[in-house]
Amino acid sequence: MRVVIVDDEPLARSALRRLLAAHPDVEIVGEADTLSRARAALEELHPDLVFLDIELDGSGDGFDLLQGLEKRPIVVFVAAFAQYAVDAFAVEATAYLLKPVDPLRLADALVRTRRVLATAPPAPEADMIELKMPRRTVLATPAEIVALCAEGDFTRVFVVGQPALMILRSLGQFEAQLPAPPFLRLGRSVMINRDRLRGIEAASRTAGRLALEGLAEPLSVSRAAVARLREAMAER
C-alpha cells in the first residue's frame, strides 16, 4: 500500500510515520507540507492512500487539494477537530482520524483501505436497482439514490433527476438490497445515501434537517435520526 502523508506540522508527520511502521504492507512514498507540494506529490507518485490534514499553512485546505485531481487516491483525513467530519465523508473519505492518532483507529482505517483496494468495481448491469410503479419502471444505480422514507406499505424513494417515487416495497427490503456503506438507516422510517450528505441543521428542539446533494430541499428528520447519524460518523 503506497502512502503519502500531507500535514504542515513536522511533528504530526513524524508521529504518523512511527505508527505506520507497525504495518509492514504500508510504504510511505512521499510527504508534503503545503497545498502545492501535496498536489505535485499526488500527481507524480500516484499513491493508493493519502493521509490528509485539513488546514495547510494558510495556502488552502485538504478539500482544495482533492479538487481537480485527475485520479484521486483513497483519503483518510487526520485533523485536530471533529467539525469537518461531515464534509470529509461527503468527499468519500474512508476514515476521519483525530489527532493525536489512536493506533487502533489507524489500524481500522488501513483495514478499510485494504478492502477498497481489493474490491473490483461491480458490473453496471448488476448495480441497477429496479423501481417499479403501476405505469412505469425506473432503473437507478445506488449512487443515484439520495434517500428513502417509509410511508406505510410504501417507500418514497428520492432519485437524482426524478420526482419522488412511491414504491410498493418496505424500507427493510431496500435496506437488504442497498450497500452499507454508503447507505445508512437512521431509524424506522429514514435511510440516506451518506455519500450525498452535505450538511446537518438543527431545525428545532425535536427535528433536524439534512442537506443532501440531489435534493432541492433539505430532508426533515427527527433529532434521534440526527443523533444516530452523528454517532455513525464518529464510529467510521
C-alpha positions as CSV (number, residue, x, y, z in Angstrom):
1,M,0.0,0.0,0.0
2,R,1.7,3.2,-1.2
3,V,1.0,6.1,1.1
4,V,1.6,9.9,1.0
5,I,1.4,12.0,4.2
6,V,0.2,15.6,3.9
7,D,0.4,17.7,7.0
8,D,2.0,21.1,7.7
9,E,3.2,20.0,11.1
10,P,6.5,18.1,11.1
11,L,5.8,16.5,14.5
12,A,2.4,15.2,13.2
13,R,4.0,13.7,10.2
14,S,6.7,12.1,12.3
15,A,4.1,10.7,14.7
16,L,2.2,9.2,11.9
17,R,5.3,7.7,10.4
18,R,6.0,5.9,13.6
19,L,2.5,4.5,13.8
20,L,2.6,3.3,10.2
21,A,5.9,1.5,10.8
22,A,3.9,-1.2,12.7
23,H,2.2,-2.1,9.4
24,P,4.6,-4.0,7.1
25,D,2.4,-3.7,4.0
26,V,2.5,0.2,4.1
27,E,5.1,2.0,2.1
28,I,5.4,5.8,2.7
29,V,6.4,7.1,-0.7
30,G,6.2,10.8,0.0
31,E,5.3,13.7,2.3
32,A,4.2,17.2,1.8
33,D,3.6,20.3,4.0
34,T,1.9,22.7,1.6
35,L,-1.0,22.6,-0.9
36,S,1.2,23.0,-3.9
37,R,3.7,20.3,-2.8
38,A,0.9,17.9,-1.9
39,R,-0.7,18.3,-5.3
40,A,2.7,17.7,-7.0
41,A,3.3,14.6,-4.9
42,L,0.0,13.1,-5.6
43,E,0.2,13.7,-9.4
44,E,3.8,12.4,-9.5
45,L,3.6,9.4,-7.1
46,H,0.1,8.1,-7.6
47,P,-0.3,6.7,-4.1
48,D,-3.0,4.3,-3.1
49,L,-3.8,6.3,0.1
50,V,-3.2,9.8,1.3
51,F,-3.3,10.8,5.0
52,L,-4.6,14.4,4.7
53,D,-4.7,17.2,7.2
54,I,-7.5,19.7,6.9
55,E,-5.6,23.0,7.3
56,L,-2.4,23.5,5.3
57,D,-0.3,26.6,6.3
58,G,-2.9,29.1,5.1
59,S,-2.4,28.2,1.4
60,G,-5.7,26.2,1.3
61,D,-7.1,23.1,2.9
62,G,-7.3,19.4,2.2
63,F,-10.6,19.8,0.4
64,D,-8.9,22.2,-2.1
65,L,-6.3,19.6,-2.7
66,L,-8.8,17.0,-3.8
67,Q,-10.5,19.3,-6.3
68,G,-9.1,18.9,-9.8
69,L,-7.2,15.7,-9.3
70,E,-7.4,13.5,-12.3
71,K,-7.1,10.4,-10.2
72,R,-8.0,10.7,-6.6
73,P,-6.4,8.3,-4.1
74,I,-8.2,6.8,-1.1
75,V,-8.4,9.6,1.5
76,V,-8.1,9.3,5.3
77,F,-8.4,12.7,6.9
78,V,-6.2,13.4,10.0
79,A,-7.5,16.5,11.8
80,A,-7.2,18.3,15.1
81,F,-11.0,18.9,15.4
82,A,-14.1,16.9,14.6
83,Q,-16.0,19.8,13.0
84,Y,-15.1,18.8,9.4
85,A,-16.2,15.2,9.6
86,V,-19.4,15.7,7.6
87,D,-17.6,17.4,4.8
88,A,-14.9,14.7,4.9
89,F,-17.3,11.9,4.3
90,A,-19.1,14.0,1.7
91,V,-16.0,13.7,-0.4
92,E,-15.9,9.9,0.2
93,A,-13.1,9.8,2.8
94,T,-12.5,6.3,4.1
95,A,-11.9,7.5,7.6
96,Y,-11.6,10.6,9.8
97,L,-8.9,10.4,12.5
98,L,-8.4,12.9,15.3
99,K,-5.0,14.0,16.5
100,P,-3.3,12.5,18.4
101,V,-4.0,9.5,16.2
102,D,-5.2,6.4,18.1
103,P,-3.3,3.3,16.9
104,L,-6.4,1.2,16.9
105,R,-8.4,3.7,14.8
106,L,-5.5,3.9,12.4
107,A,-5.4,0.1,12.1
108,D,-9.2,0.2,11.3
109,A,-8.6,2.9,8.6
110,L,-6.0,0.7,7.0
111,V,-8.3,-2.3,7.1
112,R,-11.0,-0.2,5.3
113,T,-8.4,0.9,2.7
114,R,-7.3,-2.7,2.0
115,R,-10.9,-3.7,1.5
116,V,-11.4,-0.9,-1.0
117,L,-8.2,-1.8,-2.9
118,A,-9.2,-5.4,-3.0
119,T,-12.7,-4.9,-4.3
120,A,-13.3,-4.6,-8.0
121,P,-16.0,-2.2,-9.3
122,P,-19.3,-4.0,-9.8
123,A,-20.6,-4.6,-13.3
124,P,-23.0,-1.8,-14.3
125,E,-25.8,-4.3,-15.1
126,A,-25.6,-5.9,-11.6
127,D,-25.6,-2.4,-10.0
128,M,-29.0,-1.3,-11.1
129,I,-32.0,-1.0,-8.8
130,E,-35.4,-1.6,-10.3
131,L,-38.0,0.8,-9.0
132,K,-41.4,-0.5,-10.2
133,M,-44.6,1.7,-10.2
134,P,-48.0,0.9,-11.7
135,R,-47.3,2.7,-15.0
136,R,-43.6,2.8,-15.3
137,T,-40.3,1.4,-14.0
138,V,-37.2,3.4,-13.2
139,L,-33.7,1.9,-13.2
140,A,-31.3,3.6,-11.0
141,T,-27.8,2.9,-9.6
142,P,-27.3,3.1,-5.9
143,A,-25.2,6.2,-6.3
144,E,-28.2,8.0,-7.9
145,I,-30.5,7.2,-4.9
146,V,-30.3,10.1,-2.4
147,A,-32.7,9.0,0.4
148,L,-35.6,6.7,1.2
149,C,-38.6,7.3,3.5
150,A,-41.1,4.7,4.7
151,E,-44.7,5.5,4.3
152,G,-46.9,2.7,5.4
153,D,-46.5,-0.3,3.0
154,F,-44.7,2.0,0.5
155,T,-41.3,3.7,0.4
156,R,-40.8,7.1,-1.0
157,V,-37.5,7.0,-3.0
158,F,-35.6,10.1,-3.9
159,V,-33.6,9.7,-7.1
160,V,-31.4,12.3,-8.7
161,G,-33.2,13.9,-11.7
162,Q,-36.6,12.3,-10.8
163,P,-39.6,13.3,-8.8
164,A,-40.1,11.3,-5.6
165,L,-41.1,7.8,-6.4
166,M,-43.6,5.8,-4.4
167,I,-42.6,2.1,-4.5
168,L,-44.6,-0.7,-3.0
169,R,-41.7,-2.2,-1.1
170,S,-40.7,-1.9,2.6
171,L,-37.8,0.2,3.7
172,G,-36.4,-3.0,5.2
173,Q,-36.4,-4.7,1.8
174,F,-34.4,-1.7,0.4
175,E,-32.0,-1.9,3.3
176,A,-31.2,-5.5,2.5
177,Q,-30.6,-4.6,-1.2
178,L,-28.6,-1.4,-0.9
179,P,-24.9,-1.4,0.0
180,A,-23.9,-0.3,3.5
181,P,-21.9,1.9,3.4
182,P,-22.8,4.3,1.9
183,F,-26.5,3.7,2.8
184,L,-27.3,4.3,6.5
185,R,-30.7,3.7,8.2
186,L,-31.4,6.4,10.7
187,G,-34.4,4.9,12.3
188,R,-37.7,3.2,11.5
189,S,-38.6,5.5,8.6
190,V,-35.5,7.1,7.0
191,M,-32.4,5.8,5.2
192,I,-29.9,8.1,3.4
193,N,-27.0,7.8,1.0
194,R,-24.2,9.1,3.2
195,D,-22.1,9.9,0.2
196,R,-24.6,12.6,-0.7
197,L,-24.7,14.2,2.7
198,R,-23.7,17.9,2.6
199,G,-24.8,19.3,5.9
200,I,-26.8,18.9,9.1
201,E,-29.1,21.5,10.5
202,A,-31.0,21.7,13.9
203,A,-34.4,22.8,12.7
204,S,-36.0,22.8,16.2
205,R,-35.7,21.0,19.6
206,T,-37.4,17.9,18.1
207,A,-36.4,17.9,14.5
208,G,-33.4,18.3,12.2
209,R,-32.8,18.7,8.5
210,L,-30.2,17.1,6.3
211,A,-28.8,18.8,3.2
212,L,-28.4,16.1,0.5
213,E,-26.9,16.5,-2.9
214,G,-29.6,15.8,-5.4
215,L,-32.5,17.1,-3.3
216,A,-33.7,20.6,-3.9
217,E,-34.9,21.0,-0.2
218,P,-33.3,19.6,3.0
219,L,-34.8,16.4,4.3
220,S,-36.6,16.7,7.6
221,V,-35.8,14.1,10.2
222,S,-36.1,13.6,13.9
223,R,-33.5,14.7,16.4
224,A,-33.0,11.0,17.1
225,A,-32.1,10.4,13.5
226,V,-29.6,13.3,13.6
227,A,-28.0,11.8,16.7
228,R,-27.8,8.4,15.0
229,L,-26.1,10.0,12.0
230,R,-23.5,11.8,14.2
231,E,-22.8,8.6,16.1
232,A,-22.3,6.7,12.9
233,M,-19.9,9.3,11.6
234,A,-17.9,9.2,14.8
235,E,-17.6,5.4,14.6
236,R,-16.5,5.4,11.0
